[in-house]
Amino acid sequence: MAQSVQFYSTNHGSPRVNFGEALLQGLAPDKGLYMPEYIPTFTVEEIQAFSSKTYAEIACAVFSKFFAADIPADTLQTLCEDAYNFDIPLENVCDRKYIMRLDQGPTASFKDFAGRAMGRLMQYFLNQKGEHKLILTATSGDTGSAVAHAFYDLPTIRVAILFPKDEVTLRQRKQMTTLQKNIHVVAIDGKFDDAQAMVKEAFSDADLAHLQLTSANSINIGRLIPQAVYYFYAYSRLAKNGDASTGSATEKATFCIPSGNFGDMMGCVIAREMGLPIAKILIASNANNEFEQMLKTQTYSKIEPSIDCLSSAMNVGHPSNLARLVELYGGNMDEKGAILKQPDFAAMNRDFFALSVSDDETKQTIKNTWNTYKVMLEPHGAVGWKCVEDYIKTAQISENELIISLETAHPAKFPDAIIENIGIDPELPASLQGIEAKPEKFDTMEGNYAAFKRYLLNL
Ligand SMILES: *Cc1c(COP(=O)(O)O)cnc(C)c1O
């Protein structure tokens, strides 16, 4: 029978909804985050069969587990094929340690994976209902451009993007500001966390209800399910799958995830809950080390304001997806970051390894991986790889164990860091060529809510 998982709010004060509703709403009415009521699972045989399937086919299989009842199978298949028409290189670094490059999409960021599925799925569900939406997104760099491209020129959707004016690179900015049409971009005088707070306040403002606001940030469950797919994909291509007929053990893989708002980490946790054999999830962060501290101290404090680091898309002092993780481990965290019920910290410490990486270590890692392995990493991927190296030493991981570290953006998006550390100006992927010369348009505003509200009412 076709499946339709229901989604509840982490604040436990909103009705349950199906995927389409959760996707269109973004944040639940009680300001909580939508979580699946249960996480559907694959059998070992289904996971083994992925080794002969394309990425689009694996995506379709994962999506079907959550919302096959809500969208016709052939529509979903066409949508996945259309969304996932680019490469996912798995680059060997040494032994059985790999980099998964998630940077071949239209904005050269891993955020294209979720963005492209979300744009198409939202358009589908809005058409069904004859409605329209205004998407609000706060971005620390790459979300904005991925969202802008994912929703560009869709007839039922307008997009307003807020970014902290000093925290994105020229290329990141141009990827958002050169599209125009239904894409409205605003630079605020503030930090990413200010932008995120402004967006959150707009969602709960009754004066704006007629605008049909929704989010495409990683607070939207529609971001997380597509982000579960590439873990299955990497596993299907690299793991010794075991042999179902002889019942031999299925290999467990370890993934390392450079993290900011923890959307990508939740994707990995969802994949694990769906049955993907995962040994450990490594969470690499920059100086914003609130998660590492939380695991150590079993208490949580945000970092306010967040710390500026080279890996700028991860400058997040209070990851919004932490509430989902806490929930999954039996606890509860409200939207302000207060832990109302303790999660199972012992289980979290068993499942995760967290490391905070300094900017100096990040630079050193960019140098070392290039000089030793001829593997080019940008700052976010380098934070990840440094965490892998540290984990291999700390946990005495053998050559045979499979570790896959995510590269979340293309090195050409961070040319200064690459030139400074290895003296090479990375070649731009085709999607980014000529972008600096294109005319751009964006507005500027103070980092406060009143200004943002005026802007939205006049849009
Ligand atoms: C957004 C982003 C991250 C962090 O991803 P989360 O899912 O928010 O943890 C890491 N690297 C890059 C390049 C990003 O754009």
The ligand as an SDF file (V2000), in Angstrom:
LIG
                    3D

 15 15  0  0  0  0  0  0  0  0999 V2000
   24.8440   25.2590    4.5640 C   0  0  0  0  0  0  0  0  0  0  0  0
   26.2220   24.8000    4.4600 C   0  0  0  0  0  0  0  0  0  0  0  0
   26.7730   23.9430    5.4230 C   0  0  0  0  0  0  0  0  0  0  0  0
   26.0330   23.5580    6.6770 C   0  0  0  0  0  0  0  0  0  0  0  0
   24.9530   22.7200    6.4070 O   0  0  0  0  0  0  0  0  0  0  0  0
   23.8410   22.4610    7.5170 P   0  0  0  0  0  0  0  0  0  0  0  0
   22.9140   21.5020    6.8880 O   0  0  0  0  0  0  0  0  0  0  0  0
   23.1860   23.7890    7.7730 O   0  0  0  0  0  0  0  0  0  0  0  0
   24.5260   21.9490    8.7110 O   0  0  0  0  0  0  0  0  0  0  0  0
   28.0360   23.4620    5.2170 C   0  0  0  0  0  0  0  0  0  0  0  0
   28.7600   23.8220    4.1360 N   0  0  0  0  0  0  0  0  0  0  0  0
   28.2750   24.6530    3.1960 C   0  0  0  0  0  0  0  0  0  0  0  0
   29.1190   25.0150    2.0490 C   0  0  0  0  0  0  0  0  0  0  0  0
   26.9890   25.1720    3.3240 C   0  0  0  0  0  0  0  0  0  0  0  0
   26.5160   25.9910    2.4020 O   0  0  0  0  0  0  0  0  0  0  0  0
  1  2  1  0
  2  3  1  0
  2 14  2  0
  3  4  1  0
  3 10  2  0
  4  5  1  0
  5  6  1  0
  6  7  2  0
  6  8  1  0
  6  9  1  0
 10 11  1  0
 11 12  2  0
 12 13  1  0
 12 14  1  0
 14 15  1  0
M  END
$$$$
